[in-house]
């Protein structure tokens, strides 16, 4: 396989969301002098039998191949419409889609996927491929939506975990590339009336502000041109970040945060954002 270390890989499934992801990735790749790789795939079992060992009609092979190539052609047209002159690669692979993307993610700079895709069930807002990739991919995964505020800042969720620190570093890099400000948000649950009455609110806010200061310290020095706004909120992290997603062009979060359960690779905040955010969400997995 081609070296993907400086490549954004885009999963194509023929949906409009996937075409939007291709356009978004093309714009990013063009601006940052990265390569672009558009890939689509079909389940390998289509090559033999389905159902109770019933053979697939030979004509179906040609139809499946033609559909996949048509989808890639549509994606190529979308790329050319937003980044004329950008060189990119297209590939059709007979491999289970999630397995293919995770394999490519081992070397890729980033995966870009539509927020939902073909084959989803009613009420399932996020396609299963995107959800699986965000939970397991070795590289950052961008789940693309048209932002409600295309000129807005980059927003990062900060909770003090190691994964959150990696996500914050990625958010600084994104803000620097885009020439916009960064909003660092630390949110915790709203204190109860009893806690406020006992005087616990002020110490909690001070702790949040200290956590933000510690998380930002070294990164602000590395990116002196990025203007940073610090936000502390007494609400659930998912609620605070979903609200900010209406004013942001990109939200960056870690795949897991504090309080996650062993074996739960995608935290509840990340899941909520992938399903409901009003802008593109970049999920950063722990390294190592």
Residue, then its C-alpha position, 0 to 999 in steps of 0.5 A: x500500500x502507498x505510504x499514507x503518513x501524510x495522507x487524509x483517507x476518506x471513506x466513500x459509500x455513495x452518500x451525500x455525507x461521504x461526498x461532503x467529507x471528501x470535499x472537506x478533506x480536499x480543502x484541508x489537504x490542499x491547504x496543508x500540502x497533504x495527499x488525499x486518498x479516496x477509498x470505497x469497499x464492498x464486503x468480500x462475501x459478495x464474491x461468492x455466496x449469500x443467504x443459505x449458501x446461495x450463489x450470487x448471480x454473475x451479473x451482480x459482480x459487475x453491477x457491484x463493481x460499477x456502483x463502487x466505481x461510480x461512487x468514487x467518480x462522484x467523490x472525485x468530481x466533488x474533490x475537483x470542484x473544491x480543490x482544482x489541481x489537487x492530486x489524489x488517489x482513488x481505490x476500490x477494495x473488496x474488504x469489510x469497510x471498517x476493517x479496511x479503514x482501521x488498517x489504513x488508519x495505522x499509517x494515515x494522518x487522518x480519517x475523514x468520514x461522513x456523519x452518516x452513511x448508507x445502510x443506517x437504520x431509522x433513528x441511528x444518526x451516526x453511521x456504524x462505520x464512522x462510530x467504529x472508526x472513531x472508537x478504534x482508529x489509530x489516527x484522528x478521525x474527522x466526522x464531517x458536518x457542514x458547520x452552522x458557523x463556518x467562520x467560528x473558532x476551534x473548540x476543545x473539550x478539556x478534562x485533564x486526562x492524558x487523552x484530553x491533552x492530546x486532543x488539546x494539542x491537536x486543537x491548537x494545531x487546527x486553530x493555528x492552521x485555520x487562523x482562528x481562535x481556540x475555545x478551551x472548555x472544561x465542564x463538570x456537572x452542575x452542583x446540587x443546591x445542597x453543595x451550593x449551600x455548603x459553599x462548594x461551588x466556588x472551590x469547584x470553579x477554582x479547580x476548573x480554572x486551575x485545570x484549564x491553566x495547567x492544560x494550556x500552559x505549554x501549548x500556548x507557548x508553542x502557539x503564541x499566535x492562537x488567541x485562547x478563550x477559557x470557558x468553565x461550565x457547571x453542566x455536563x461536558x456533552x451539553x456544554x460542547x454541543x452548545x459550543x458546536x453551534x458556534x464553532x467550525x470544529x470541535x476536538x475531543x479525546x475518544x475517552x475522558x475521565x470516568x470512562x469504563x474499562x473497555x469503553x473505547x468511545x466516551x459518552x461525550x464523544x458519542x454525543x458529539x458525533x451524533x448531534x454536533x452542529x459542526x465537524x468533530x475531530x476525535x483524537x485517540x490515545x497514543x501508545 
